[in-house]
């Protein structure tokens, strides 16, 4: 059962590892990143940040989609974290995920819109998020579980 699908460029860190996993009662975290899944050093680093008693799985985007669609993840209370809007869109659309949490994206020269202090989107990413909202996906901005949930509407984008 997917408890939360989150975009956070830092992937696994204190907010995700402890705040979100505990608030959601998650017993497994799926890190979805082609780059991390192909980098043994980054995988080892992620494993060091894993909370005790919570399963950590690191897969690329295609393998993550296959695993979710196969039902192998159904037995877990799953927290999914990906580092980009593009990867999150694929997961949401291909796996039928109904909500998406935006927790942190990198501010860059291409950033055109900021949604709070940690979520910064390019024009292209705004269009992706607008399309998700238009298609009925609840997209919210919230860094930690105790923060007020801010649900984005098309007019916010």
GIJOUR-V858840 format. One record per residue. SS is DSSP state (~ for helix, > for strand, _ for the rest). OMEGA is omega in whole degrees, 0 to 359 (999 if undefined). Layout:
# GIJOUR-V858840
ss: [SS	SS]
omega: [OMEGA	OMEGA]
This chain:
# GIJOUR-V858840
ss: [_	>	>	>	>	>	>	>	_	_	_	_	_	~	~	~	~	~	~	~	~	~	~	~	_	_	_	>	>	>	>	>	_	~	~	~	~	_	_	~	~	~	~	~	~	~	~	~	_	_	_	_	_	_	>	>	>	>	>	_	~	~	~	~	~	~	~	~	~	~	_	_	_	_	_	_	_	>	>	>	>	>	_	_	~	~	~	~	~	~	~	~	~	~	~	_	_	_	>	>	>	>	>	>	_	_	_	_	_	_	_	_	>	>	>	_	_	_	>	>	>	_	~	~	~	~	~	~	~	~	~	~	~	~	_	_	_	>	>	>	>	_	_	_	_	_	_	_	_	>	>	_	_	~	~	~	_]
omega: [180	179	181	171	191	170	177	185	179	180	185	179	186	181	181	187	186	184	184	183	180	180	182	187	181	174	177	176	175	174	182	182	176	183	181	182	180	183	185	180	178	178	179	178	179	181	179	182	183	175	177	177	179	179	176	177	179	181	171	184	182	180	178	179	178	181	180	182	181	182	182	180	185	183	182	166	198	170	180	178	175	186	184	176	182	179	179	179	179	180	182	184	186	182	178	179	188	179	183	177	174	185	180	175	185	172	183	177	180	181	179	182	174	178	186	186	187	183	183	185	172	176	180	179	176	179	177	180	178	179	177	179	180	181	173	177	175	178	182	176	180	181	180	187	183	177	175	179	178	181	181	174	180	181	176	185	999]
